[in-house]
């Protein structure tokens, strides 16, 4: 049952959205490309900025009831896109969507901790897969749907109201459970060193993903490959990650060595980025597919970390909120910093060398994320 809700509340929105459709919308509404980019950038930024509100709302209204309100907001924002032939309304709905996802995301982790405590790995596997499929369907199908509906791009955007409404109808059957008054404070665990380890790791892998989603094709084009082949490499990077995102959390629960799996994923990402930076002609499709396996695997494993580190549903939501706040803050900045590095350095080798350094930091940090030996989880 949670899979439908998780697909609706996507914690990893794509940057490489339906570019031709975005161009059409910008032309029709006479918007600059910088302004129209807010429709995809706003949800990512808000997921970082508003995530800290989630635990406080859960304490006040209850975890399940707050998620219900977020799903209702999603439905309203998507339905308003039926009337999206207005720039202000289009950007406002993007802000509403980002706010709803930002608040619901950490609370879904708390919900998994509460109801699937003994099956965290398997549940997170379905969680990650449902988000990956939901995000992919949104990117792949929106433009064709708009074409089938008479080139009405607002209908192509608003069609996603249907799965959001279905998720809301399912979620309305879940009883609300107010958080006990003896629970830990609703603030984020900023003073916990372990929470910083989890958050920094998530931030590093998010930064790598979004930088690659933005500049990977450009790097291969610079190396002499056609745009068509560069897009093929990027497709391999994205699509091969779907099974990886599903399998990694399940294996982590089965074998209990999640820090070693994080280390392995980070090490593979390090080698692949090294090849892309200095030897881009060396088996590029294989390199990109391995990189997709590594980064999608590290994403799903990192998403599960708060559920193992924290002891209660609210504590999981607090740690997840801190992790998303740091992660999407870095994730939103990484493509811009990589682009700035390209402008300053004159080619993509310098910014990709910086991504190699980020992967090296991930590899070292993963060794400090071994399961806790003490019996006192983060609260």
N, C-alpha and C positions, 0 to 999 in steps of 0.2 A: 504493500500500500504506500509506504513513503516514497517509492521510486517515482511515481507520477508527480508528487509535490517537489521532489528534488530536481526533476527535469525542468519544472516550471521556475524554480528558484535556482538559477544557474550561477554557481560561484566562480566560474571562469569564463566570463564573456569574451568573445573573440574580437581581436582588433581587425583582422583581415575579413571584414564584413563584405557584403554584396556590393563591391565598388561601383559597377555600372549603375545600379539602382540609386546609390548615393549621389552619383553624378547627375542623374536625371532629377532627383529631388532638389539638388542645389540649383540646377538650371531653372526648373519650374518656379521655385520660390525666390529666385534671384538672391541666393545667399552665397557668401564667400565660402571657400573650402574650409577655412579655419572655423567659421561659425557652424557649418553643417557637421563638422567633426565632433561637436559637442554631443551629438546624438549617440555616438559610440564611446566617447571619452568620459562623459558625465557618469554613466553607471560604474565604470571602473574606479574613478576618483571617489565617488560617494561610498563605494564599498569599503574603502579605507577610512574615510572621514567619519562615517556614521556607525560603523561597527561597534564602537564603544557604548552606544546607546542601548544595544540589545539586552545586556544583562539587567540594566536598570528597569527597562520596560517589562522584562520577565518577572522581576521581583514584584512590581506593582500590579500587573494584570494577569500573570501566569504565562508560562512558556507557550502552551498550546493556543491560548487565546491571542497572544501577540502574533504568532505565526498566522492565525486566521485573519487578523487585521492586515497583515502584509500581503497575503494572497488576495484579499479583497481589493487592496490598493493596486496590485498588479492587474487584476481584471478591469478595474476602472481606467487605469492608464492605457492599457491596450485597446479597450473599447473606444476611448476618446480619439484614437488614431483614425477612426472612421471619418472624423472631421479634420483630418490632418493637413488640409491645404492651407495651413497658416503656420509660419515659421515659429512664432511664440508658442503655439500649442504643441508642435512637434518637439521642441526642446523641453517644454514643461513636462511632457509625458516621459521623456528620457530621464528627467530628474526624479519623477515619481517612481519609475521602475528601479533606478539605482538605489533610492532610499529604501524601498521595500525589500530588495535583495540584500542590501547591507545589513538590515536588521534581522531578517529571517535566517540568513546563512549561519551565524553563530548559534542560533537557537536550535536549528536542525541537528547540529552536533550534540547539543545537550539532550535533545529528544532521543537520539540514538543511544547515548549513554544510559538514559533512564530505562528504555524499553528493550534494548538489545545488548545488554552488558556482557553477556557470555558469547555474543556473536558479532563483536565489533568489526573484526576483519572482513567477514563475509558481507556485513551490511554496508561497510564503507566501499567495498568492491562494487556493489550495486549502485551506491551513491555516486561514485566516480563515473561509472559507465553511463548512468542515466544523464548526468550532467554533460558528458562528452557527446552523447547521442543528441540530447536536446539542443546543445549549442551548434552541432554540425547540421542538424535539420534546419535550424533557423537560418544559417548562412546559405545552405544549398537550395532550400525550397522557396524562400521569400520572393526572389525575383521571378522564378517560373510561375508561382501562384499569381503574382501581380500581372504577368503577361496573360494568363488564362482568364483573368477577371477584367479583361479589356484595357490592359495597361494602366489600371488604377492602382498606383503604388500604395495609396493609403489603405486599400483593401488588403493588399499583400502584407502590410504591417499589422493590420487589425485582426487578421485571421488567427493569430496566435492567442487571441482571447479565448478561443475554444478550449485548448488544453489547460489554460489557466483556470477557467470556470470548472472544468472537470476536477482539477486538483483541489479547488476550493470545496466542491461538493463532497469529495472524499474526506477532506480534512474536517469538515463540519461534524462528522461522526466521531471524532476523537474527543473524549472528555477532557476538560481543563483540570489541571492539577496545580493549585497555587503552591508557590515555593514556601517551605517551612520557615517560620520566623527565626529559627536558629541557624539558618543558612549563613554562609559567609557573605561579606559585603558585596555589593553589586559592582564596585569599581574594578578596574583591570589590575592584574598582578604585576605592576610595573617594577616592584622591588624584588621580584623573584628571579634570580639568575637563570634558573632552568627555563622560565617562561621566555626570557630573552634569547636563549639558545634556540628554542623552537621557532620563535618569531623571526629571528635573523635567517635561519635556514629557509623558512618558507619565503621570506622576502627575496633571498638570493635566487631561488629557483623560479619564482614568479618573474623577477627581472630578466632572467635568461629567456624565459618563454616569450615574453612580450617583445623583447628586443629582436629575437629571431623571427617572430611572427611578422615583424615590421620590415626587417632588413635582410633576411636570408636570401630572398630572390635577387635583391640588388647586389649582394656579395658575389653570387654566382654569375650574374650578368657582367660584373666588373672583371671576373676571371675569364671571360670569353665565351660563356655559354649563352645560348639564345634565351629570350624571356620564356618561351614555351618550355624549354628544358628546365629552366629555373623553377617554373611553376610546378613541373612534374616532381622535382626534388622536394619542393615544399609540400606537395600533396602526400608524398611518401612520409615526410616528417610528421604530418598531422594525423593521417589515417592509421599508420602502424601503431600509434600510441593508444588507440582505443582498447585493444586487448590487454596492453600493458597496464593501463589504469585499472582494469578489472582484476587482473591476476595478482598484482603485487600486494595489496592489502590482505587478500586471502592467504597468500603464502606467508606473509609476516605473522598472521595469527597462528597459522599451523605450525610454524617452526620457531617462532619467538625470537627471531634474529633481525628485527626491523632495522637496527642501526647498521648491521652489515649489509642489508639490502640497500639502505640509503647510501652507504659508502660505495657499493657497486654501481648504482645508478649514477652517482656523482662522478666516479672515476671514468665510466664510459662517456659521460658528457664531456669531461675534460679532454679525453683523447679525440673525440669527434670534433670538438671546437678547435683543437690544435690543428687537425687536418684541414678544416675549412679555412682557417686563418693563413696557414703557410703552404699547404698542398691541396688546394681546392679541386684539382683535377684527379685526385686519387680516389677512385670508386665513390663518386659523389652520392649516388642513389643509396648505396649501402650505408655510407656515413650518415646521411640524413635519416634513414630509417632507424639506425641504432640510436641516434640522438633523440628521435621521437619516443622510442621505447624508454630511454633513460629519463627524459624530462617528464613524460606523463606518469611514469612509475614513481618518480620522486614526488610529484604533485599529490598523487593519491595516498602515498605513504605519509607525507607531511600532513595531509588533511586528517589522518587518523591519529596523529601524535597527541593532540589535546585529550582525546578520549581515553588514552592509556595513561597520560600524565596526571590528570585531574580526577578527584574522587567522587564528585557529585555532578548532576546535570547542570546546575548553575555554574559550578567551577569550570566545567568543560566549556560552557558558553562564554565565560569570562576570558579563558585562555584563547579560545578560537577567535573572539573579537579582537584581542590584542594581536594575534597572529595575522589576521586579515588586515588590520589597520596598518601594521608594518609592511606586510606583503604587498598589498595593492598600492601603498605609497611608493615603494620601490618599483613595483611593476609599471606604474604609470610614468615614472621618471626615466626608466631605463631606455626606452626607444628614443626619447628626446636627447639623452646624453650620448647615445650611440650616434645619432644623427649629427650632433654637435661635434663629436670626435671625427666624423667623416669630413665635415666642413673645415675643421682646423688642420687635419692631417692630409687631406687631399685624396685619400682612398679609404677603403673599408678595413684595411689590415690593422690599423691602430685600434679602432673601436672593437674589432673582433679579438684582438689580443687582450683588451680589457675584459672581454667576456671569458676568455681562457682563465684569467686571474680570478674571476668570480667563481668559475667552476672549481678551481683549485681550493678556494676558500670553502665552498660547499663540501668538498671531499674531506678536508681536515675537520670541519665542524661536525660532520656526520659521526665521527668517532666519539664525540662527546655526548651523543644522544642514545647511548646504550640504556636499556631499561634500568629504572631506579632500583637500587639495592635496598633502600630503606622502605618502611611500610607507611610512610607519611606522604601521600600524594599532595599535589598542589591544591590549595583551597581558595 
